[in-house]
Amino acid sequence: MTSCPTHKLLTALMAESLKLTDRDVLVRHVEECVSCQERLARLSASPALEALCRAEKTACVSDVEERTLQRLKELPPK
């Protein structure tokens, strides 16, 4: 990924609704990008996000995927 993802992609990441390959690319970017980490922190503070996540969450999220996303959500801004 050469540029930062759109708001829609970050929201899809938080809602756990991306395909595995797309998610992996996005996660690698976010782990290295302070700006995206800050954007995710703001998104995770949104009251509407919880409802969105419940609505879009896929039925087959593995434990590894769940832990990876949780770790990303908990990353402090650099």
mmCIF file of the N, C-alpha and C atoms, coordinates in Angstrom:
data_MODEL
# 
_entry.id   MODEL 
# 
loop_
_atom_site.group_PDB 
_atom_site.id 
_atom_site.type_symbol 
_atom_site.label_atom_id 
_atom_site.label_alt_id 
_atom_site.label_comp_id 
_atom_site.label_asym_id 
_atom_site.label_entity_id 
_atom_site.label_seq_id 
_atom_site.pdbx_PDB_ins_code 
_atom_site.Cartn_x 
_atom_site.Cartn_y 
_atom_site.Cartn_z 
_atom_site.occupancy 
_atom_site.B_iso_or_equiv 
_atom_site.pdbx_formal_charge 
_atom_site.auth_seq_id 
_atom_site.auth_comp_id 
_atom_site.auth_asym_id 
_atom_site.auth_atom_id 
_atom_site.pdbx_PDB_model_num 
ATOM 1   N N  . MET A 1 1  ? 0.860   -1.176  0.000  1.00 0.00 ? 1  MET A N  1 
ATOM 2   C CA . MET A 1 1  ? 0.000   0.000   0.000  1.00 0.00 ? 1  MET A CA 1 
ATOM 3   C C  . MET A 1 1  ? 0.901   1.231   0.000  1.00 0.00 ? 1  MET A C  1 
ATOM 4   N N  . THR A 1 2  ? 0.745   2.068   -0.984 1.00 0.00 ? 2  THR A N  1 
ATOM 5   C CA . THR A 1 2  ? 1.625   3.223   -1.130 1.00 0.00 ? 2  THR A CA 1 
ATOM 6   C C  . THR A 1 2  ? 1.078   4.470   -0.465 1.00 0.00 ? 2  THR A C  1 
ATOM 7   N N  . SER A 1 3  ? -0.227  4.572   -0.316 1.00 0.00 ? 3  SER A N  1 
ATOM 8   C CA . SER A 1 3  ? -0.807  5.744   0.331  1.00 0.00 ? 3  SER A CA 1 
ATOM 9   C C  . SER A 1 3  ? -1.753  5.291   1.434  1.00 0.00 ? 3  SER A C  1 
ATOM 10  N N  . CYS A 1 4  ? -2.153  6.231   2.250  1.00 0.00 ? 4  CYS A N  1 
ATOM 11  C CA . CYS A 1 4  ? -3.045  5.901   3.355  1.00 0.00 ? 4  CYS A CA 1 
ATOM 12  C C  . CYS A 1 4  ? -4.423  5.496   2.827  1.00 0.00 ? 4  CYS A C  1 
ATOM 13  N N  . PRO A 1 5  ? -5.057  4.555   3.522  1.00 0.00 ? 5  PRO A N  1 
ATOM 14  C CA . PRO A 1 5  ? -6.368  4.070   3.081  1.00 0.00 ? 5  PRO A CA 1 
ATOM 15  C C  . PRO A 1 5  ? -7.453  5.112   3.302  1.00 0.00 ? 5  PRO A C  1 
ATOM 16  N N  . THR A 1 6  ? -8.543  4.922   2.601  1.00 0.00 ? 6  THR A N  1 
ATOM 17  C CA . THR A 1 6  ? -9.693  5.815   2.741  1.00 0.00 ? 6  THR A CA 1 
ATOM 18  C C  . THR A 1 6  ? -10.387 5.570   4.078  1.00 0.00 ? 6  THR A C  1 
ATOM 19  N N  . HIS A 1 7  ? -11.237 6.499   4.434  1.00 0.00 ? 7  HIS A N  1 
ATOM 20  C CA . HIS A 1 7  ? -12.059 6.363   5.641  1.00 0.00 ? 7  HIS A CA 1 
ATOM 21  C C  . HIS A 1 7  ? -12.895 5.076   5.558  1.00 0.00 ? 7  HIS A C  1 
ATOM 22  N N  . LYS A 1 8  ? -13.412 4.810   4.377  1.00 0.00 ? 8  LYS A N  1 
ATOM 23  C CA . LYS A 1 8  ? -14.248 3.620   4.174  1.00 0.00 ? 8  LYS A CA 1 
ATOM 24  C C  . LYS A 1 8  ? -13.455 2.337   4.451  1.00 0.00 ? 8  LYS A C  1 
ATOM 25  N N  . LEU A 1 9  ? -12.208 2.268   3.985  1.00 0.00 ? 9  LEU A N  1 
ATOM 26  C CA . LEU A 1 9  ? -11.389 1.082   4.226  1.00 0.00 ? 9  LEU A CA 1 
ATOM 27  C C  . LEU A 1 9  ? -11.056 0.915   5.703  1.00 0.00 ? 9  LEU A C  1 
ATOM 28  N N  . LEU A 1 10 ? -10.737 2.016   6.376  1.00 0.00 ? 10 LEU A N  1 
ATOM 29  C CA . LEU A 1 10 ? -10.443 1.921   7.807  1.00 0.00 ? 10 LEU A CA 1 
ATOM 30  C C  . LEU A 1 10 ? -11.684 1.486   8.589  1.00 0.00 ? 10 LEU A C  1 
ATOM 31  N N  . THR A 1 11 ? -12.828 1.997   8.191  1.00 0.00 ? 11 THR A N  1 
ATOM 32  C CA . THR A 1 11 ? -14.075 1.597   8.841  1.00 0.00 ? 11 THR A CA 1 
ATOM 33  C C  . THR A 1 11 ? -14.345 0.111   8.591  1.00 0.00 ? 11 THR A C  1 
ATOM 34  N N  . ALA A 1 12 ? -14.082 -0.351  7.388  1.00 0.00 ? 12 ALA A N  1 
ATOM 35  C CA . ALA A 1 12 ? -14.266 -1.770  7.079  1.00 0.00 ? 12 ALA A CA 1 
ATOM 36  C C  . ALA A 1 12 ? -13.304 -2.633  7.894  1.00 0.00 ? 12 ALA A C  1 
ATOM 37  N N  . LEU A 1 13 ? -12.096 -2.140  8.107  1.00 0.00 ? 13 LEU A N  1 
ATOM 38  C CA . LEU A 1 13 ? -11.137 -2.861  8.948  1.00 0.00 ? 13 LEU A CA 1 
ATOM 39  C C  . LEU A 1 13 ? -11.674 -2.983  10.363 1.00 0.00 ? 13 LEU A C  1 
ATOM 40  N N  . MET A 1 14 ? -12.159 -1.889  10.900 1.00 0.00 ? 14 MET A N  1 
ATOM 41  C CA . MET A 1 14 ? -12.703 -1.906  12.260 1.00 0.00 ? 14 MET A CA 1 
ATOM 42  C C  . MET A 1 14 ? -13.942 -2.794  12.349 1.00 0.00 ? 14 MET A C  1 
ATOM 43  N N  . ALA A 1 15 ? -14.719 -2.834  11.291 1.00 0.00 ? 15 ALA A N  1 
ATOM 44  C CA . ALA A 1 15 ? -15.937 -3.652  11.265 1.00 0.00 ? 15 ALA A CA 1 
ATOM 45  C C  . ALA A 1 15 ? -15.630 -5.108  10.918 1.00 0.00 ? 15 ALA A C  1 
ATOM 46  N N  . GLU A 1 16 ? -14.350 -5.384  10.633 1.00 0.00 ? 16 GLU A N  1 
ATOM 47  C CA . GLU A 1 16 ? -13.907 -6.734  10.313 1.00 0.00 ? 16 GLU A CA 1 
ATOM 48  C C  . GLU A 1 16 ? -14.636 -7.295  9.093  1.00 0.00 ? 16 GLU A C  1 
ATOM 49  N N  . SER A 1 17 ? -14.820 -6.451  8.079  1.00 0.00 ? 17 SER A N  1 
ATOM 50  C CA . SER A 1 17 ? -15.561 -6.881  6.898  1.00 0.00 ? 17 SER A CA 1 
ATOM 51  C C  . SER A 1 17 ? -14.717 -6.931  5.625  1.00 0.00 ? 17 SER A C  1 
ATOM 52  N N  . LEU A 1 18 ? -13.402 -6.923  5.776  1.00 0.00 ? 18 LEU A N  1 
ATOM 53  C CA . LEU A 1 18 ? -12.513 -6.998  4.607  1.00 0.00 ? 18 LEU A CA 1 
ATOM 54  C C  . LEU A 1 18 ? -12.133 -8.441  4.305  1.00 0.00 ? 18 LEU A C  1 
ATOM 55  N N  . LYS A 1 19 ? -11.805 -8.697  3.042  1.00 0.00 ? 19 LYS A N  1 
ATOM 56  C CA . LYS A 1 19 ? -11.254 -10.003 2.676  1.00 0.00 ? 19 LYS A CA 1 
ATOM 57  C C  . LYS A 1 19 ? -9.895  -10.147 3.359  1.00 0.00 ? 19 LYS A C  1 
ATOM 58  N N  . LEU A 1 20 ? -9.507  -11.371 3.605  1.00 0.00 ? 20 LEU A N  1 
ATOM 59  C CA . LEU A 1 20 ? -8.276  -11.668 4.321  1.00 0.00 ? 20 LEU A CA 1 
ATOM 60  C C  . LEU A 1 20 ? -7.056  -10.982 3.703  1.00 0.00 ? 20 LEU A C  1 
ATOM 61  N N  . THR A 1 21 ? -6.906  -11.062 2.401  1.00 0.00 ? 21 THR A N  1 
ATOM 62  C CA . THR A 1 21 ? -5.732  -10.465 1.749  1.00 0.00 ? 21 THR A CA 1 
ATOM 63  C C  . THR A 1 21 ? -5.755  -8.943  1.857  1.00 0.00 ? 21 THR A C  1 
ATOM 64  N N  . ASP A 1 22 ? -6.924  -8.336  1.676  1.00 0.00 ? 22 ASP A N  1 
ATOM 65  C CA . ASP A 1 22 ? -7.033  -6.881  1.800  1.00 0.00 ? 22 ASP A CA 1 
ATOM 66  C C  . ASP A 1 22 ? -6.733  -6.444  3.230  1.00 0.00 ? 22 ASP A C  1 
ATOM 67  N N  . ARG A 1 23 ? -7.262  -7.203  4.171  1.00 0.00 ? 23 ARG A N  1 
ATOM 68  C CA . ARG A 1 23 ? -7.042  -6.877  5.579  1.00 0.00 ? 23 ARG A CA 1 
ATOM 69  C C  . ARG A 1 23 ? -5.570  -6.942  5.938  1.00 0.00 ? 23 ARG A C  1 
ATOM 70  N N  . ASP A 1 24 ? -4.874  -7.977  5.472  1.00 0.00 ? 24 ASP A N  1 
ATOM 71  C CA . ASP A 1 24 ? -3.456  -8.132  5.798  1.00 0.00 ? 24 ASP A CA 1 
ATOM 72  C C  . ASP A 1 24 ? -2.621  -6.961  5.285  1.00 0.00 ? 24 ASP A C  1 
ATOM 73  N N  . VAL A 1 25 ? -2.891  -6.527  4.066  1.00 0.00 ? 25 VAL A N  1 
ATOM 74  C CA . VAL A 1 25 ? -2.171  -5.382  3.495  1.00 0.00 ? 25 VAL A CA 1 
ATOM 75  C C  . VAL A 1 25 ? -2.447  -4.132  4.320  1.00 0.00 ? 25 VAL A C  1 
ATOM 76  N N  . LEU A 1 26 ? -3.697  -3.921  4.676  1.00 0.00 ? 26 LEU A N  1 
ATOM 77  C CA . LEU A 1 26 ? -4.082  -2.744  5.450  1.00 0.00 ? 26 LEU A CA 1 
ATOM 78  C C  . LEU A 1 26 ? -3.480  -2.767  6.846  1.00 0.00 ? 26 LEU A C  1 
ATOM 79  N N  . VAL A 1 27 ? -3.494  -3.928  7.484  1.00 0.00 ? 27 VAL A N  1 
ATOM 80  C CA . VAL A 1 27 ? -2.919  -4.060  8.828  1.00 0.00 ? 27 VAL A CA 1 
ATOM 81  C C  . VAL A 1 27 ? -1.435  -3.734  8.812  1.00 0.00 ? 27 VAL A C  1 
ATOM 82  N N  . ARG A 1 28 ? -0.721  -4.247  7.820  1.00 0.00 ? 28 ARG A N  1 
ATOM 83  C CA . ARG A 1 28 ? 0.723   -3.941  7.729  1.00 0.00 ? 28 ARG A CA 1 
ATOM 84  C C  . ARG A 1 28 ? 0.953   -2.438  7.583  1.00 0.00 ? 28 ARG A C  1 
ATOM 85  N N  . HIS A 1 29 ? 0.126   -1.784  6.777  1.00 0.00 ? 29 HIS A N  1 
ATOM 86  C CA . HIS A 1 29 ? 0.265   -0.340  6.605  1.00 0.00 ? 29 HIS A CA 1 
ATOM 87  C C  . HIS A 1 29 ? 0.015   0.386   7.931  1.00 0.00 ? 29 HIS A C  1 
ATOM 88  N N  . VAL A 1 30 ? -1.078  0.037   8.585  1.00 0.00 ? 30 VAL A N  1 
ATOM 89  C CA . VAL A 1 30 ? -1.468  0.727   9.820  1.00 0.00 ? 30 VAL A CA 1 
ATOM 90  C C  . VAL A 1 30 ? -0.431  0.525   10.926 1.00 0.00 ? 30 VAL A C  1 
ATOM 91  N N  . GLU A 1 31 ? 0.176   -0.651  10.981 1.00 0.00 ? 31 GLU A N  1 
ATOM 92  C CA . GLU A 1 31 ? 1.196   -0.902  12.004 1.00 0.00 ? 31 GLU A CA 1 
ATOM 93  C C  . GLU A 1 31 ? 2.381   0.055   11.876 1.00 0.00 ? 31 GLU A C  1 
ATOM 94  N N  . GLU A 1 32 ? 2.623   0.575   10.677 1.00 0.00 ? 32 GLU A N  1 
ATOM 95  C CA . GLU A 1 32 ? 3.756   1.463   10.432 1.00 0.00 ? 32 GLU A CA 1 
ATOM 96  C C  . GLU A 1 32 ? 3.374   2.933   10.269 1.00 0.00 ? 32 GLU A C  1 
ATOM 97  N N  . CYS A 1 33 ? 2.089   3.239   10.200 1.00 0.00 ? 33 CYS A N  1 
ATOM 98  C CA . CYS A 1 33 ? 1.650   4.598   9.876  1.00 0.00 ? 33 CYS A CA 1 
ATOM 99  C C  . CYS A 1 33 ? 0.992   5.275   11.077 1.00 0.00 ? 33 CYS A C  1 
ATOM 100 N N  . VAL A 1 34 ? 1.675   6.248   11.623 1.00 0.00 ? 34 VAL A N  1 
ATOM 101 C CA . VAL A 1 34 ? 1.160   6.971   12.787 1.00 0.00 ? 34 VAL A CA 1 
ATOM 102 C C  . VAL A 1 34 ? -0.152  7.679   12.459 1.00 0.00 ? 34 VAL A C  1 
ATOM 103 N N  . SER A 1 35 ? -0.228  8.259   11.291 1.00 0.00 ? 35 SER A N  1 
ATOM 104 C CA . SER A 1 35 ? -1.437  8.965   10.890 1.00 0.00 ? 35 SER A CA 1 
ATOM 105 C C  . SER A 1 35 ? -2.646  8.032   10.889 1.00 0.00 ? 35 SER A C  1 
ATOM 106 N N  . CYS A 1 36 ? -2.481  6.856   10.326 1.00 0.00 ? 36 CYS A N  1 
ATOM 107 C CA . CYS A 1 36 ? -3.602  5.893   10.280 1.00 0.00 ? 36 CYS A CA 1 
ATOM 108 C C  . CYS A 1 36 ? -3.927  5.357   11.671 1.00 0.00 ? 36 CYS A C  1 
ATOM 109 N N  . GLN A 1 37 ? -2.933  5.198   12.504 1.00 0.00 ? 37 GLN A N  1 
ATOM 110 C CA . GLN A 1 37 ? -3.185  4.774   13.886 1.00 0.00 ? 37 GLN A CA 1 
ATOM 111 C C  . GLN A 1 37 ? -4.049  5.806   14.605 1.00 0.00 ? 37 GLN A C  1 
ATOM 112 N N  . GLU A 1 38 ? -3.742  7.084   14.382 1.00 0.00 ? 38 GLU A N  1 
ATOM 113 C CA . GLU A 1 38 ? -4.539  8.154   14.991 1.00 0.00 ? 38 GLU A CA 1 
ATOM 114 C C  . GLU A 1 38 ? -5.955  8.169   14.427 1.00 0.00 ? 38 GLU A C  1 
ATOM 115 N N  . ARG A 1 39 ? -6.082  7.954   13.122 1.00 0.00 ? 39 ARG A N  1 
ATOM 116 C CA . ARG A 1 39 ? -7.412  7.906   12.504 1.00 0.00 ? 39 ARG A CA 1 
ATOM 117 C C  . ARG A 1 39 ? -8.223  6.741   13.072 1.00 0.00 ? 39 ARG A C  1 
ATOM 118 N N  . LEU A 1 40 ? -7.583  5.575   13.248 1.00 0.00 ? 40 LEU A N  1 
ATOM 119 C CA . LEU A 1 40 ? -8.277  4.428   13.834 1.00 0.00 ? 40 LEU A CA 1 
ATOM 120 C C  . LEU A 1 40 ? -8.688  4.704   15.274 1.00 0.00 ? 40 LEU A C  1 
ATOM 121 N N  . ALA A 1 41 ? -7.846  5.405   16.014 1.00 0.00 ? 41 ALA A N  1 
ATOM 122 C CA . ALA A 1 41 ? -8.187  5.751   17.397 1.00 0.00 ? 41 ALA A CA 1 
ATOM 123 C C  . ALA A 1 41 ? -9.434  6.627   17.430 1.00 0.00 ? 41 ALA A C  1 
ATOM 124 N N  . ARG A 1 42 ? -9.500  7.592   16.519 1.00 0.00 ? 42 ARG A N  1 
ATOM 125 C CA . ARG A 1 42 ? -10.695 8.452   16.460 1.00 0.00 ? 42 ARG A CA 1 
ATOM 126 C C  . ARG A 1 42 ? -11.922 7.633   16.050 1.00 0.00 ? 42 ARG A C  1 
ATOM 127 N N  . LEU A 1 43 ? -11.748 6.740   15.086 1.00 0.00 ? 43 LEU A N  1 
ATOM 128 C CA . LEU A 1 43 ? -12.861 5.898   14.649 1.00 0.00 ? 43 LEU A CA 1 
ATOM 129 C C  . LEU A 1 43 ? -13.363 5.005   15.781 1.00 0.00 ? 43 LEU A C  1 
ATOM 130 N N  . SER A 1 44 ? -12.437 4.461   16.545 1.00 0.00 ? 44 SER A N  1 
ATOM 131 C CA . SER A 1 44 ? -12.836 3.543   17.610 1.00 0.00 ? 44 SER A CA 1 
ATOM 132 C C  . SER A 1 44 ? -13.571 4.266   18.734 1.00 0.00 ? 44 SER A C  1 
ATOM 133 N N  . ALA A 1 45 ? -13.424 5.583   18.811 1.00 0.00 ? 45 ALA A N  1 
ATOM 134 C CA . ALA A 1 45 ? -14.131 6.361   19.828 1.00 0.00 ? 45 ALA A CA 1 
ATOM 135 C C  . ALA A 1 45 ? -15.543 6.740   19.380 1.00 0.00 ? 45 ALA A C  1 
ATOM 136 N N  . SER A 1 46 ? -15.881 6.451   18.139 1.00 0.00 ? 46 SER A N  1 
ATOM 137 C CA . SER A 1 46 ? -17.186 6.808   17.588 1.00 0.00 ? 46 SER A CA 1 
ATOM 138 C C  . SER A 1 46 ? -18.271 5.889   18.131 1.00 0.00 ? 46 SER A C  1 
ATOM 139 N N  . PRO A 1 47 ? -19.353 6.450   18.703 1.00 0.00 ? 47 PRO A N  1 
ATOM 140 C CA . PRO A 1 47 ? -20.434 5.614   19.230 1.00 0.00 ? 47 PRO A CA 1 
ATOM 141 C C  . PRO A 1 47 ? -21.134 4.796   18.141 1.00 0.00 ? 47 PRO A C  1 
ATOM 142 N N  . ALA A 1 48 ? -21.124 5.273   16.927 1.00 0.00 ? 48 ALA A N  1 
ATOM 143 C CA . ALA A 1 48 ? -21.802 4.559   15.847 1.00 0.00 ? 48 ALA A CA 1 
ATOM 144 C C  . ALA A 1 48 ? -21.000 3.351   15.374 1.00 0.00 ? 48 ALA A C  1 
ATOM 145 N N  . LEU A 1 49 ? -19.709 3.293   15.704 1.00 0.00 ? 49 LEU A N  1 
ATOM 146 C CA . LEU A 1 49 ? -18.863 2.213   15.215 1.00 0.00 ? 49 LEU A CA 1 
ATOM 147 C C  . LEU A 1 49 ? -19.321 0.861   15.751 1.00 0.00 ? 49 LEU A C  1 
ATOM 148 N N  . GLU A 1 50 ? -19.694 0.793   17.006 1.00 0.00 ? 50 GLU A N  1 
ATOM 149 C CA . GLU A 1 50 ? -20.101 -0.496  17.578 1.00 0.00 ? 50 GLU A CA 1 
ATOM 150 C C  . GLU A 1 50 ? -21.274 -1.094  16.805 1.00 0.00 ? 50 GLU A C  1 
ATOM 151 N N  . ALA A 1 51 ? -22.261 -0.286  16.483 1.00 0.00 ? 51 ALA A N  1 
ATOM 152 C CA . ALA A 1 51 ? -23.409 -0.775  15.719 1.00 0.00 ? 51 ALA A CA 1 
ATOM 153 C C  . ALA A 1 51 ? -22.974 -1.206  14.323 1.00 0.00 ? 51 ALA A C  1 
ATOM 154 N N  . LEU A 1 52 ? -22.085 -0.430  13.706 1.00 0.00 ? 52 LEU A N  1 
ATOM 155 C CA . LEU A 1 52 ? -21.589 -0.776  12.381 1.00 0.00 ? 52 LEU A CA 1 
ATOM 156 C C  . LEU A 1 52 ? -20.840 -2.104  12.418 1.00 0.00 ? 52 LEU A C  1 
ATOM 157 N N  . CYS A 1 53 ? -20.021 -2.283  13.419 1.00 0.00 ? 53 CYS A N  1 
ATOM 158 C CA . CYS A 1 53 ? -19.253 -3.520  13.533 1.00 0.00 ? 53 CYS A CA 1 
ATOM 159 C C  . CYS A 1 53 ? -20.181 -4.720  13.696 1.00 0.00 ? 53 CYS A C  1 
ATOM 160 N N  . ARG A 1 54 ? -21.187 -4.572  14.494 1.00 0.00 ? 54 ARG A N  1 
ATOM 161 C CA . ARG A 1 54 ? -22.137 -5.674  14.671 1.00 0.00 ? 54 ARG A CA 1 
ATOM 162 C C  . ARG A 1 54 ? -22.856 -5.972  13.366 1.00 0.00 ? 54 ARG A C  1 
ATOM 163 N N  . ALA A 1 55 ? -23.202 -4.938  12.620 1.00 0.00 ? 55 ALA A N  1 
ATOM 164 C CA . ALA A 1 55 ? -23.953 -5.119  11.377 1.00 0.00 ? 55 ALA A CA 1 
ATOM 165 C C  . ALA A 1 55 ? -23.103 -5.747  10.275 1.00 0.00 ? 55 ALA A C  1 
ATOM 166 N N  . GLU A 1 56 ? -21.808 -5.416  10.224 1.00 0.00 ? 56 GLU A N  1 
ATOM 167 C CA . GLU A 1 56 ? -20.962 -5.865  9.120  1.00 0.00 ? 56 GLU A CA 1 
ATOM 168 C C  . GLU A 1 56 ? -20.032 -7.012  9.463  1.00 0.00 ? 56 GLU A C  1 
ATOM 169 N N  . LYS A 1 57 ? -19.981 -7.409  10.709 1.00 0.00 ? 57 LYS A N  1 
ATOM 170 C CA . LYS A 1 57 ? -19.027 -8.435  11.120 1.00 0.00 ? 57 LYS A CA 1 
ATOM 171 C C  . LYS A 1 57 ? -19.319 -9.755  10.419 1.00 0.00 ? 57 LYS A C  1 
ATOM 172 N N  . THR A 1 58 ? -18.255 -10.338 9.883  1.00 0.00 ? 58 THR A N  1 
ATOM 173 C CA . THR A 1 58 ? -18.423 -11.614 9.200  1.00 0.00 ? 58 THR A CA 1 
ATOM 174 C C  . THR A 1 58 ? -18.559 -12.731 10.221 1.00 0.00 ? 58 THR A C  1 
ATOM 175 N N  . ALA A 1 59 ? -19.163 -13.806 9.815  1.00 0.00 ? 59 ALA A N  1 
ATOM 176 C CA . ALA A 1 59 ? -19.407 -14.934 10.712 1.00 0.00 ? 59 ALA A CA 1 
ATOM 177 C C  . ALA A 1 59 ? -18.148 -15.755 10.966 1.00 0.00 ? 59 ALA A C  1 
ATOM 178 N N  . CYS A 1 60 ? -17.149 -15.663 10.100 1.00 0.00 ? 60 CYS A N  1 
ATOM 179 C CA . CYS A 1 60 ? -15.979 -16.532 10.193 1.00 0.00 ? 60 CYS A CA 1 
ATOM 180 C C  . CYS A 1 60 ? -14.710 -15.742 10.475 1.00 0.00 ? 60 CYS A C  1 
ATOM 181 N N  . VAL A 1 61 ? -14.645 -15.089 11.582 1.00 0.00 ? 61 VAL A N  1 
ATOM 182 C CA . VAL A 1 61 ? -13.434 -14.372 11.961 1.00 0.00 ? 61 VAL A CA 1 
ATOM 183 C C  . VAL A 1 61 ? -12.626 -15.303 12.860 1.00 0.00 ? 61 VAL A C  1 
ATOM 184 N N  . SER A 1 62 ? -11.403 -15.607 12.461 1.00 0.00 ? 62 SER A N  1 
ATOM 185 C CA . SER A 1 62 ? -10.579 -16.529 13.238 1.00 0.00 ? 62 SER A CA 1 
ATOM 186 C C  . SER A 1 62 ? -10.049 -15.841 14.490 1.00 0.00 ? 62 SER A C  1 
ATOM 187 N N  . ASP A 1 63 ? -9.559  -16.647 15.416 1.00 0.00 ? 63 ASP A N  1 
ATOM 188 C CA . ASP A 1 63 ? -8.966  -16.114 16.640 1.00 0.00 ? 63 ASP A CA 1 
ATOM 189 C C  . ASP A 1 63 ? -7.755  -15.240 16.324 1.00 0.00 ? 63 ASP A C  1 
ATOM 190 N N  . VAL A 1 64 ? -6.969  -15.642 15.345 1.00 0.00 ? 64 VAL A N  1 
ATOM 191 C CA . VAL A 1 64 ? -5.784  -14.859 14.960 1.00 0.00 ? 64 VAL A CA 1 
ATOM 192 C C  . VAL A 1 64 ? -6.219  -13.504 14.426 1.00 0.00 ? 64 VAL A C  1 
ATOM 193 N N  . GLU A 1 65 ? -7.225  -13.492 13.570 1.00 0.00 ? 65 GLU A N  1 
ATOM 194 C CA . GLU A 1 65 ? -7.736  -12.230 13.030 1.00 0.00 ? 65 GLU A CA 1 
ATOM 195 C C  . GLU A 1 65 ? -8.265  -11.343 14.148 1.00 0.00 ? 65 GLU A C  1 
ATOM 196 N N  . GLU A 1 66 ? -9.009  -11.928 15.050 1.00 0.00 ? 66 GLU A N  1 
ATOM 197 C CA . GLU A 1 66 ? -9.571  -11.170 16.168 1.00 0.00 ? 66 GLU A CA 1 
ATOM 198 C C  . GLU A 1 66 ? -8.470  -10.548 17.025 1.00 0.00 ? 66 GLU A C  1 
ATOM 199 N N  . ARG A 1 67 ? -7.435  -11.328 17.345 1.00 0.00 ? 67 ARG A N  1 
ATOM 200 C CA . ARG A 1 67 ? -6.332  -10.803 18.161 1.00 0.00 ? 67 ARG A CA 1 
ATOM 201 C C  . ARG A 1 67 ? -5.565  -9.708  17.419 1.00 0.00 ? 67 ARG A C  1 
ATOM 202 N N  . THR A 1 68 ? -5.345  -9.892  16.117 1.00 0.00 ? 68 THR A N  1 
ATOM 203 C CA . THR A 1 68 ? -4.635  -8.886  15.320 1.00 0.00 ? 68 THR A CA 1 
ATOM 204 C C  . THR A 1 68 ? -5.399  -7.571  15.310 1.00 0.00 ? 68 THR A C  1 
ATOM 205 N N  . LEU A 1 69 ? -6.690  -7.647  15.062 1.00 0.00 ? 69 LEU A N  1 
ATOM 206 C CA . LEU A 1 69 ? -7.500  -6.424  15.043 1.00 0.00 ? 69 LEU A CA 1 
ATOM 207 C C  . LEU A 1 69 ? -7.559  -5.778  16.417 1.00 0.00 ? 69 LEU A C  1 
ATOM 208 N N  . GLN A 1 70 ? -7.672  -6.581  17.450 1.00 0.00 ? 70 GLN A N  1 
ATOM 209 C CA . GLN A 1 70 ? -7.694  -6.024  18.803 1.00 0.00 ? 70 GLN A CA 1 
ATOM 210 C C  . GLN A 1 70 ? -6.379  -5.318  19.114 1.00 0.00 ? 70 GLN A C  1 
ATOM 211 N N  . ARG A 1 71 ? -5.259  -5.930  18.711 1.00 0.00 ? 71 ARG A N  1 
ATOM 212 C CA . ARG A 1 71 ? -3.949  -5.313  18.939 1.00 0.00 ? 71 ARG A CA 1 
ATOM 213 C C  . ARG A 1 71 ? -3.844  -3.975  18.214 1.00 0.00 ? 71 ARG A C  1 
ATOM 214 N N  . LEU A 1 72 ? -4.334  -3.921  16.986 1.00 0.00 ? 72 LEU A N  1 
ATOM 215 C CA . LEU A 1 72 ? -4.328  -2.660  16.235 1.00 0.00 ? 72 LEU A CA 1 
ATOM 216 C C  . LEU A 1 72 ? -5.162  -1.603  16.912 1.00 0.00 ? 72 LEU A C  1 
ATOM 217 N N  . LYS A 1 73 ? -6.323  -1.996  17.410 1.00 0.00 ? 73 LYS A N  1 
ATOM 218 C CA . LYS A 1 73 ? -7.212  -1.045  18.066 1.00 0.00 ? 73 LYS A CA 1 
ATOM 219 C C  . LYS A 1 73 ? -6.581  -0.475  19.327 1.00 0.00 ? 73 LYS A C  1 
ATOM 220 N N  . GLU A 1 74 ? -5.703  -1.237  19.960 1.00 0.00 ? 74 GLU A N  1 
ATOM 221 C CA . GLU A 1 74 ? -5.101  -0.812  21.225 1.00 0.00 ? 74 GLU A CA 1 
ATOM 222 C C  . GLU A 1 74 ? -3.768  -0.094  21.061 1.00 0.00 ? 74 GLU A C  1 
ATOM 223 N N  . LEU A 1 75 ? -3.258  -0.025  19.833 1.00 0.00 ? 75 LEU A N  1 
ATOM 224 C CA . LEU A 1 75 ? -1.974  0.644   19.609 1.00 0.00 ? 75 LEU A CA 1 
ATOM 225 C C  . LEU A 1 75 ? -2.059  2.112   20.008 1.00 0.00 ? 75 LEU A C  1 
ATOM 226 N N  . PRO A 1 76 ? -1.104  2.563   20.817 1.00 0.00 ? 76 PRO A N  1 
ATOM 227 C CA . PRO A 1 76 ? -1.080  3.997   21.142 1.00 0.00 ? 76 PRO A CA 1 
ATOM 228 C C  . PRO A 1 76 ? -0.534  4.779   19.952 1.00 0.00 ? 76 PRO A C  1 
ATOM 229 N N  . PRO A 1 77 ? -0.987  6.006   19.791 1.00 0.00 ? 77 PRO A N  1 
ATOM 230 C CA . PRO A 1 77 ? -0.403  6.835   18.734 1.00 0.00 ? 77 PRO A CA 1 
ATOM 231 C C  . PRO A 1 77 ? 1.080   7.034   18.987 1.00 0.00 ? 77 PRO A C  1 
ATOM 232 N N  . LYS A 1 78 ? 1.853   7.032   17.911 1.00 0.00 ? 78 LYS A N  1 
ATOM 233 C CA . LYS A 1 78 ? 3.312   7.221   18.072 1.00 0.00 ? 78 LYS A CA 1 
ATOM 234 C C  . LYS A 1 78 ? 3.654   8.681   18.108 1.00 0.00 ? 78 LYS A C  1 
# 
